[in-house]
Amino acid sequence: MAKQHFFLKLNPPRDSFISDMSPQEREIMLQHVAYWQPFVADGTVIVLGPVFDPKCAYGIAVVEVEDEKHLQTLISNDPANGLNKYEIYPMRAVSKMIESNG
């Protein structure tokens, strides 16, 4: 079965979060970054990082997983899940389609 791709948007608890995190929030975000690193290394996460939108910075990821259940497991184990809120969007990975067609 072909892997599925999802775009994730990690919304902070407040617009100013990136500039005024408490020490406890900063620790959670450091744990968040460390949590995702093995998935970047093994190719599950294709891209991951903050977006510095002037209105409100947020995080994004594009992931390649077996199914949505796998994705939900990854998200539920993220230390920042709950402090931040995930938006999840299924997507069609164009670069993967080009590679397989060409």
C-alpha positions as a printed NumPy array, in Angstrom:
array([[  0.   ,   0.   ,   0.   ],
       [  1.253,   3.472,  -0.896],
       [  2.211,   5.748,   1.941],
       [  0.041,   8.73 ,   2.74 ],
       [  1.212,  12.316,   3.075],
       [ -0.064,  14.96 ,   5.455],
       [  0.625,  18.632,   6.04 ],
       [  0.659,  19.521,   9.734],
       [  0.333,  23.005,  11.149],
       [  1.22 ,  23.456,  14.803],
       [ -0.587,  26.504,  16.182],
       [  0.844,  28.147,  19.291],
       [ -1.24 ,  28.923,  22.37 ],
       [ -0.944,  32.68 ,  21.695],
       [  0.306,  34.936,  18.915],
       [  3.338,  36.126,  20.904],
       [  4.399,  32.593,  21.926],
       [  7.67 ,  32.512,  19.984],
       [  8.935,  35.631,  21.772],
       [  7.514,  35.194,  25.274],
       [  7.588,  31.475,  26.118],
       [  7.859,  30.738,  29.798],
       [ 10.792,  28.549,  30.902],
       [  8.376,  25.596,  31.201],
       [  6.985,  26.2  ,  27.699],
       [ 10.511,  26.497,  26.281],
       [ 11.412,  23.134,  27.845],
       [  8.34 ,  21.529,  26.263],
       [  9.304,  22.975,  22.878],
       [ 12.862,  21.649,  23.221],
       [ 11.382,  18.221,  23.981],
       [  9.127,  18.647,  20.921],
       [ 12.121,  19.281,  18.638],
       [ 14.019,  16.305,  20.099],
       [ 10.937,  14.082,  19.727],
       [ 10.634,  14.727,  15.973],
       [ 14.364,  14.412,  15.126],
       [ 14.388,  10.581,  14.728],
       [ 11.422,  10.844,  12.349],
       [ 13.281,  13.427,  10.278],
       [ 16.313,  11.116,  10.223],
       [ 14.318,   8.058,   9.098],
       [ 12.404,   9.966,   6.392],
       [  8.971,   9.878,   8.041],
       [  9.122,  13.666,   8.263],
       [ 10.005,  15.246,   4.935],
       [ 10.138,  18.829,   6.189],
       [  9.775,  20.276,   9.684],
       [ 10.253,  23.7  ,  11.187],
       [  8.92 ,  27.053,  12.288],
       [  7.316,  29.555,   9.937],
       [  7.99 ,  33.144,  10.951],
       [  4.708,  34.679,   9.838],
       [  4.706,  38.305,  11.049],
       [  1.155,  37.868,  12.377],
       [  1.948,  34.744,  14.387],
       [  4.775,  32.213,  14.069],
       [  3.748,  28.55 ,  13.847],
       [  5.26 ,  25.174,  13.076],
       [  4.792,  23.011,   9.998],
       [  5.645,  19.492,   8.927],
       [  5.06 ,  17.299,   5.926],
       [  4.97 ,  13.648,   6.905],
       [  4.858,  10.353,   5.045],
       [  3.124,   7.593,   7.022],
       [  1.46 ,   4.23 ,   6.494],
       [ -1.957,   5.552,   7.49 ],
       [ -3.749,   8.179,   9.546],
       [ -3.604,   5.961,  12.644],
       [  0.206,   6.09 ,  12.475],
       [  0.022,   9.876,  12.151],
       [ -2.307,  10.158,  15.151],
       [  0.122,   8.08 ,  17.225],
       [  3.009,  10.374,  16.289],
       [  1.015,  13.469,  17.187],
       [ -0.382,  12.093,  20.434],
       [  3.149,  11.291,  21.653],
       [  4.492,  14.773,  20.848],
       [  5.361,  16.588,  24.101],
       [  4.048,  19.865,  22.605],
       [  0.639,  18.412,  21.708],
       [ -1.805,  20.059,  24.068],
       [  0.301,  23.159,  24.668],
       [ -0.039,  23.775,  20.922],
       [ -2.877,  22.637,  18.657],
       [ -2.374,  20.595,  15.499],
       [ -4.235,  21.12 ,  12.243],
       [ -3.954,  18.103,   9.919],
       [ -4.451,  18.19 ,   6.154],
       [ -4.149,  15.207,   3.81 ],
       [ -2.113,  15.994,   0.74 ],
       [ -0.87 ,  14.558,  -2.493],
       [  2.918,  14.565,  -2.62 ],
       [  3.682,  15.816,  -6.122],
       [  7.435,  15.148,  -5.921],
       [  6.764,  11.515,  -5.015],
       [  4.418,  11.198,  -7.995],
       [  7.04 ,  12.609, -10.351],
       [  9.672,  10.203,  -9.007],
       [  7.412,   7.193,  -9.489],
       [  6.32 ,   8.273, -12.983],
       [  9.52 ,   9.238, -14.313]])
